């Protein structure tokens, strides 16, 4: 894992955590807006923690754990972020954010969870595979390039391990214990993580509000950045409290 810095260094910290099959590039269309007044910390979940030594053979990573990712993120945020941060997590990145909020709540002031599969909605593996395929077919060329580069960079073994961790996740217990203000942002047309998941989360989380974006799929921040900004901007204000 690595964290890249952007935005206003003097602003309150805002941590962006990408999802499965993606990278920090998924926030490219949001950086100018979010970085105006915030110190941005872009998390790369699949990056090696440090440059490889010269002459050393790099072995492909084959293991991924949501809990370990959250632990590593907590350690790095302790070093680089000034005070509790707002954590914005998309899909699998939201699972990491929930683990972080459960185990290191002092590092998290509030959460923005975007289309996060934190509770299970009954569906077959065939249905889930079909949903992923439909979502991929509707991706624009730039979005497809982000996904392709992420797969090439992480490698198939690490990506498969992350997919398994995501599909097995059921954070119902963590969700019920999450006491900080939380904004749930959902694409109404998300076939991968349906709106029903967001509705269940909103009912289970003590201080959560659900915002559904009509006509949008699994990546609201990429598909409709201006509308996404309009949804999250009031929540990101320092004085905003649910």
N, C-alpha and C positions, 0 to 999 in steps of 0.2 A: 504494500500500500504506500502511496505517496500523496501528499497534499500540495496543490499548487495555489499560489496566492494571486489575487486580483482585486479590482475595485478600489475603494477608498480605505487606505490603511488606518485612518483615524476613526472609521465608522464602527458601529456595533457589528460583532462577528455573525456571519451568515454562512453556514456550511451546506454545500450541495453534494448530495450522494447519488450517483447514477444507478441505473438498474442493470438487470441481467442482459448480456449481449450488447452492452453499451460502454460508454466511457465519459469522461468529463466533457467531451465535445457535445453531448446531448444538451448542454446548457448554453451553447454558443449564441443562440438567439435571445438569451435572457441576460447576458453578462452586462451589457450597457445599462439596462434598466436596474437590475439588482445591485450593480456595483456603484450606482450613484447614491452614496450615503451609507454603504455597507462595506465592511472588510470581508471579501469573499474567500472562502477556503474550499477549493474544488478537490474532492476526494477521488482518487483513482484506485478503486478496490483491487484491480488486477495487476497493478504495477509492482515490480520488485521493489523492496524497501530501500535499496541502495544500489548504486552502479556496480556492476560486476567487475571484479579485479581482472586486470589484463592477463590473458593467457589461461584464464580459468574457464573450464567448460561449463556452459550454462545448461542445467538440467531442466526439462519442462516441469512446471508445477502441476501437481495432479490432485491437490487437496484444497477444499474451501469450506470454511465454517462461518456461519453468521455470527456466532458468539465470539469467535476469535477475531473476526473483522471488527466487531464492536469494541473489543478490548484494545486492539491496536489503534483504532480511531480515538478512543479515550486517551491513550497515552500520547498520541501526537497532538490532540487538541489541548491537552494540558500544557504542552510546550509552546504552541503557536497561537492559540486563541486567547484574547484578553477578556476573561470573564465568561459567564455562561453564554451559550450561542443559540441562535435559532437554527434548527436542523431541518433541511428540506430534503426529503428522500423520495425518489421515484421507484416504484415497483420493488424490486429486491433491495434497493437502497433504503427504502422505507422500513424494511425488516431490520436492517442493520441499525437504523435510527431508533427503532423501538427497543431493541436490545440495549442500546446505549442509554436511552432514557430510563430503562428499568434498573440498570446496574450502576450507572453514574449520573444520577439525576442532577447533581450539582453542576454538571457541565452543560445542561440543556435548559434554556429558558422557555422555549416553546417549540412545537413541531408543526411542520407542513408535510403531510403525507399525500403523495400523488399516486393514485391507482395502485395501492399496496395490497398484496395478497396475504394479509395478516390473519384472516380467519378463513376457514375452508367453506367453500360453497360446493355442495355435492354435484359432481360431473365426472364423466368417464374420461380416461386418458385419451380416447379417440376424440371426444368432444374438445378437450383441451388442445390437442394437436391441431385440430381443425381451426380453432380460434386463433392460434398462433399463426397459422398459414394465412388466414384471411387478413390478419393485421399486417403481415409482411407484404401481402399483395397490394395493400393500399398505401404503403410507405412511399414517400417521394424519393427521388434519386439521391438527394443530399442525406436524407435519413438512412437510406439503405447503405450509403457509403460509410456512415458512422458505425453501423452495425458490422459491416464487413471488416473495417479496420480494427474493431474491438476483437473480433474473432481471430484475426491474424495475429494481433499483439498478444492476447492472452493464451492462445493455443487451444486446441479442441479438448484436451484433458481437463484443464482448469475450468473451462466454460461448462463442460458436462458436470463437473463436481458442483459448481455453483448452481446449475439448473436443478440438480438433485436436492441440494440444500433448500432451495426456494420452494420446490414442489412439496417437500416434506414439512415445511414450516406451518405451525399452528400456534400463534402467539396470543391465544385468548387470555391466558393468565396475565401476561405482561400488559395487554391492552387494558384490562380492568384495573390494573394498578397504576396506570399512567395518569398522573394528576396535573401535569402542566397543560396550559392552553394548547389546543390542537386544531388545525384547520385541515379538513379532508377535502381534497380536490379530485373530482372524478370526471372522466369523459363519459358522456351518456351512451356513446356507441362503442365503448371498450368491450371487445369480445374476449380478451385474455383474462382480465379481472373485472367481472361484471359489476354494475352499479349496486347490486344486492350486497356485495362485499362491503362497499362503503356505507350502506345503510346499517348493516350489522355492526360495523365499527362505531358509527355515530351513536348507536343505541347502547353500546357497551362502555364507551369511554366517557368518564365523568365530565370532562370539559372540552368536548369536541363539537365542531360545527361542520356539516357537510355542504359543499358547494358543487353542484352538478353542472357541467358545461355541455350544453346541447350541441349535437352534431359532431362531437369530438371523440376520438378513439383513445388509445392507450397512452399517448404521449401529449397531453395538453400543452406543456411548455414548449414543445417543438411544433406541433400542428397549428396552434393558434396563440403565439406568444403574447400578442397585445391583449387578448381576452384573458389569458392566464395572469398577466401582470395586473389587470384590473381586479381580478378576484383576490390575489394575494396581497396587493399593496396595503389595504386598510389593516390587515392582520399584522403586517410587518412593522407598522408604526410602533414605536416604543411604548406609547400609552395605551395600545390596543390590548384589551383584556376580555376574555370570554366570560 
